[in-house]
Amino acid sequence: MSRLTLTLALTLPLALVSQATLAQDTPDGRWHGGLSVAGAFASGNTSSRTLAANADASLATAQDKISLYGIANYGRNKADGVDTTTADLLRVGGRYDFNLGPQWFSFGAAEGETNKAGGVRNRYNLTGGVGYHLLKNDANSWDVFGGLGYTATQFTDGSDANGVQVLLGEESSHKVSESTSLKQRLVYYPSGGDLGDRATFDAGLATTISGAWTLNAGLSSRYSSRVPVGTKKTDNLLTVGFGYKF
């Protein structure tokens, strides 16, 4: 698993670009978002190839917001005649937020994922709940939220886990300067029977370098108490990359 983490950190900057260039939340009724593509190829004593693509978009009004996202990572490495898949992640999802008042909002979300190199053959997740705006102005926002979700997971070792999980989380965005923004999100899923505990943390920094082009840096951490034998419970990913927003 350490090889997977290192490979992703060095060659797949898009896993966190989605956090650094998340679609703007401007409530103008128009779509905003970001696109990014990356790849790396090497040959010699060892050969490798990696490809990655990311997209996210959101449409916000004074009453509600729709958010969509997708991430795809693929990597192969060949050394000493052995061809190994180092990354084959595909994740797509969406979320709908509805404002219940100036401070409270409700949400519903769906996500699908496959990550065989990380031990997950497929995972589907449906969630819903309520949230509260602790802080919301032109420069900063900070929300807390909680609810329930149903998760169905099939692991690469042939086992599976299905059930209901509570979710608790917080997220914030900050306009550091006219050209730089910072976003972070923490979500915790307490133990749900065979599902075990799960936690995710994402943080991203984006700086405009020219027009709509941005330079991005991000940190992502994933924890799961249940993983196939031989797979580590925690993955950390540090990334640097370029993006384009609209």
Summary of the structure (lengths in Angstrom):
residues: 246
radius of gyration: 18.4
end to end distance: 35.4
largest distance: 61.4
contacts: 813
relative contact order: 0.18
helix: 9%
strand: 69%
